[in-house]
Amino acid sequence: MTNDPNAAKYQIKARIAADGVIDKPDVVGAVFGQTEGLLGDELDLRDLQKSGRIGRIEVNIDSRKGKSEGEILIPSSLDQVETAILASGLETVDRIGPCRARIEVISVEDIRISKRQKVVERAKEILGKLQEESKGVGLDLTESVRKAVQVEEITSYGPEHLPAGPNIDQADALIVVEGRSDVLNLLRCGIKNVIAVEGTSVPQTVKDLSRGKTVTAFTDGDRAGELILREMLQTMDLDFVARAPRGSEVEELTQKALVKCLRNKIPINQYLEMTGFESTGASRAPMDERGEAMGPPPGRRDDRPRRDGGERPMPPPPAPVARPVPPPPPAPSALPPELQRYFELLGGIENQSRSLFLGADDAVVGEAPVKEMIEQLAALAVPAKTVVFDGIVSQRLIDVAQEKGVATIVANRLGAVGKIPEQLRILTRLDLPGAAAH
């Protein structure tokens, strides 16, 4: 049904019922004929229709079993009062053709309200779609530019086409990760001296590239990362080990977490001591971040078979090195009682790779293997004042101890660390009376 577009303010809707069979022309004729002169000259339907103040009268009739029913729709551009008078005048029609009939006005609808509602609903749809499309525009632009730069920076290195950062040949230090996603994450954080092994087997290209560089292995904190790290330990020279937090992957670390992991890297000798792993590939001593040697290279024979089937030459035996002899237990009167208890506890766990956590009253509130010491200390529910362990103090342990409010660390010796907080006291066997003489 199409109404006159010029008459669109109100719409009169009426129900019609007739005792007989009637058609649409009969209804329209009855409406015009029986209301003529009834409402006055100003509301004469014919004149109103000619002037366009009411639209075309639409009639829908359905005849069944000798009776007819239907509805009448009349659009109006009159004001509310005139439209109401016109609507009530329809109900005066009582005959249509030869049949008795009854017309009842159902409603007078304000078409503008209906249109406003449609406008509101449609506006909601348009706005929702607009917001959805523009929600990530700024982020998408930033991410698109970043990814474009990453794709330009990442290179394929060596015959194996390994994912790597730019200019790794010229870098003095090298970071070895597991896969391409790890390389991309480090590039996004501005770290470009990185290469991936792309699997559990270390490619020969990585082994060759690592010679003469300070090499850090940076692996995921899961079982697969541990296996890859053990493969690296057996097949190439490493200086430092960095691990993602337990259960995390390098590719998903934030910049802050990634930089923290690299800052807390552990020298290879200390890592081997803490974990109990053996290294058949580390043929040099760990180097600090400036590339300076931290100790003499251990002379180990490489029993791995050569690719050409021949035997590997035996390296020259290392020069004998004088090893320090552990100092004898100090006399009870040589140390304050507090320190005496600490070193007694240290002597009790010697060569056991164990750690003890002491509370405010110097009572043991927890213990753990050295390789799990840092994680256990970080998760310790009871505050610990002192940590005593059979091992080497690392920067990572110092950072965690500072976060947990530990005041004293007692260990065998101090490793390669940076700044030690003023509120943290570190004691080693060198602090025992007479240690310097030995």
Residue pairs with C-beta under 8 A, 6 or more apart in sequence:
1 58
1 60
1 73
3 11
3 55
3 56
3 58
3 73
3 75
4 52
4 54
4 55
4 56
4 75
6 52
6 55
6 77
7 52
7 53
7 54
7 55
7 75
7 76
7 77
8 55
8 75
8 77
8 111
8 112
9 76
9 77
9 78
9 83
9 110
9 111
9 112
10 75
10 76
10 77
10 78
10 80
10 83
10 108
10 109
10 110
10 111
11 73
11 74
11 75
11 76
11 108
11 109
11 111
12 72
12 73
12 74
12 75
12 76
12 83
12 86
12 87
12 90
12 105
12 107
12 108
13 71
13 72
13 73
13 105
13 106
13 107
13 108
13 109
14 71
14 72
14 74
14 87
14 90
14 91
14 103
14 104
14 105
14 106
15 69
15 70
15 71
15 72
15 103
15 104
15 106
16 27
16 59
16 61
16 68
16 69
16 70
16 71
16 72
16 96
16 101
16 102
16 103
17 67
17 68
17 69
17 101
17 102
18 67
18 68
18 69
18 96
18 99
18 100
18 101
18 102
19 66
19 67
19 99
19 100
19 101
20 66
20 67
20 68
20 97
20 98
20 99
20 100
21 63
21 66
21 68
21 99
22 61
22 63
22 68
22 96
22 97
22 99
22 101
23 61
24 59
24 60
24 61
26 96
26 97
27 59
27 61
27 70
27 72
27 96
28 57
28 59
30 93
30 95
30 96
30 97
30 101
31 45
31 57
31 72
31 90
31 93
32 45
32 46
34 92
34 93
34 94
34 95
35 45
35 89
35 90
35 92
35 93
36 44
36 45
36 46
37 44
38 89
38 92
39 85
39 86
39 89
41 47
42 82
43 82
43 85
43 86
43 89
45 54
45 86
48 54
48 78
48 86
49 55
49 56
49 57
52 77
53 76
53 77
53 78
54 74
54 75
54 76
54 77
54 78
54 86
55 74
55 75
55 76
55 77
56 75
57 72
57 73
57 74
58 72
58 73
58 74
59 70
59 71
59 72
59 73
60 70
60 71
61 68
61 69
61 70
62 68
62 69
62 70
68 99
71 106
72 90
72 103
74 86
74 87
74 90
75 111
76 82
76 83
76 86
78 86
83 108
84 108
87 105
87 108
88 105
90 103
90 105
91 103
91 104
91 105
93 101
93 103
94 100
94 101
94 102
95 101
146 188
150 184
150 187
150 188
153 165
153 166
153 187
153 192
154 163
154 164
154 165
154 180
154 183
154 184
154 187
155 163
155 164
155 165
155 166
156 162
156 163
156 164
157 163
157 164
157 168
157 195
157 205
157 209
158 203
158 205
158 209
159 205
160 198
160 203
160 205
162 195
162 196
162 197
162 198
162 203
162 205
162 206
163 179
163 180
163 183
163 184
163 195
163 196
163 198
164 183
164 194
164 195
164 196
165 183
165 186
165 187
165 191
165 192
165 193
165 194
165 195
166 192
167 192
167 193
168 174
168 192
168 193
168 194
168 195
168 209
169 209
171 192
171 193
171 213
172 213
172 214
172 291
173 193
173 213
173 214
173 215
173 216
173 289
173 291
174 193
174 194
174 195
174 209
174 210
174 213
174 214
174 215
174 216
175 186
175 191
175 193
175 194
175 195
175 215
175 216
175 218
175 242
175 262
176 194
176 195
176 196
176 197
176 206
176 210
176 215
176 216
176 217
176 218
176 232
177 183
177 186
177 194
177 195
177 196
177 197
177 218
177 219
177 250
178 196
178 197
178 198
178 219
178 220
178 224
178 225
178 228
178 250
179 196
179 198
179 251
180 196
180 198
181 250
181 251
182 194
182 196
182 218
182 249
182 250
182 251
183 194
183 195
183 196
184 251
185 250
185 251
185 252
185 253
185 258
186 192
186 194
186 250
186 258
187 194
188 255
189 255
189 258
189 259
191 258
191 262
194 218
195 206
195 209
197 203
197 206
197 228
197 232
200 224
200 227
200 228
200 231
201 231
202 231
202 232
202 235
202 236
206 236
207 235
207 236
210 236
210 237
210 238
211 237
214 239
214 240
214 287
214 289
214 291
215 236
215 237
215 238
215 239
215 240
216 238
216 239
216 240
216 241
216 242
216 262
216 265
217 229
217 232
217 238
217 240
217 241
217 242
218 242
218 243
218 244
218 250
218 261
218 262
218 265
219 225
219 226
219 228
219 229
219 242
219 243
219 244
219 250
220 243
220 244
220 248
220 249
220 250
221 243
221 244
221 245
221 246
221 247
221 248
221 249
222 246
222 247
222 249
225 243
225 244
225 249
229 241
229 243
230 277
232 238
232 281
233 268
233 272
233 277
233 278
233 279
233 280
233 281
233 282
234 279
234 280
234 281
234 304
235 281
235 304
236 281
237 281
237 282
237 283
237 284
238 268
238 279
238 281
238 282
238 286
239 267
239 268
239 284
239 286
239 287
240 265
240 266
240 267
240 268
240 286
241 265
241 266
241 268
241 271
242 261
242 262
242 264
242 265
242 266
243 261
244 250
244 253
244 261
245 257
245 261
246 375
248 257
250 258
253 261
263 395
264 394
264 395
264 396
264 399
266 274
266 394
266 396
267 286
267 294
267 394
267 415
267 416
268 279
268 282
268 286
269 285
269 286
269 294
269 295
270 391
270 392
270 394
270 415
271 277
272 278
272 279
272 282
273 353
273 370
273 391
273 392
274 353
274 370
274 371
274 373
274 391
275 371
276 353
276 371
280 300
280 302
280 303
280 304
281 302
282 298
283 297
283 298
283 300
283 302
283 315
284 293
284 297
285 293
285 294
285 295
285 296
285 297
285 298
286 294
286 295
286 416
287 293
287 294
288 294
288 416
294 416
296 318
296 319
296 321
297 318
298 318
299 315
299 316
299 317
299 318
300 315
301 312
301 314
301 315
302 312
302 315
303 312
304 312
305 312
306 312
324 438
325 438
326 429
326 438
327 429
327 432
327 434
327 435
327 438
328 434
329 343
329 347
330 340
330 343
330 432
330 433
330 434
331 433
332 340
334 432
334 433
335 343
335 432
335 433
338 362
339 427
341 362
342 386
342 388
342 408
342 410
342 427
343 410
343 427
343 429
343 432
345 356
345 358
345 364
345 388
345 410
346 388
346 390
346 410
346 411
346 412
346 429
349 355
349 356
349 388
349 389
349 390
350 390
351 390
352 390
353 369
353 370
353 371
353 390
353 391
354 367
354 368
354 369
354 370
354 389
354 390
355 367
355 368
355 369
355 370
355 373
355 376
355 377
355 387
355 388
355 389
355 390
355 391
356 364
356 366
356 367
356 387
356 388
356 389
357 364
357 365
357 366
357 367
357 368
357 376
357 377
357 380
357 382
357 384
357 386
357 387
358 364
358 365
358 384
358 385
358 386
358 387
358 388
359 365
359 382
359 383
359 384
359 385
360 383
360 385
362 385
362 386
365 380
365 382
365 384
366 376
366 380
366 382
366 384
368 375
368 376
368 377
370 389
370 390
370 391
373 387
373 389
373 391
373 397
374 396
374 397
374 400
377 384
377 387
377 397
377 400
377 401
377 404
377 406
378 400
378 403
378 404
380 404
383 404
383 405
384 404
384 405
384 406
385 406
385 407
385 408
386 406
386 407
386 408
386 409
386 410
387 397
387 401
387 406
387 408
387 409
387 410
388 410
388 411
389 410
389 411
390 411
390 412
391 411
391 412
392 411
392 412
392 413
392 414
392 415
393 409
393 411
393 413
393 414
393 415
393 417
393 426
393 428
394 415
394 417
395 415
395 416
395 417
395 418
397 409
398 409
398 417
398 420
398 421
398 424
398 426
401 409
401 424
402 421
402 423
402 424
406 424
407 423
407 424
407 425
408 424
408 425
408 426
408 427
409 424
409 425
409 426
409 427
410 426
410 427
410 428
411 426
411 427
411 428
412 428
412 429
413 428
413 429
413 430
414 426
414 428
420 426
429 435
430 436
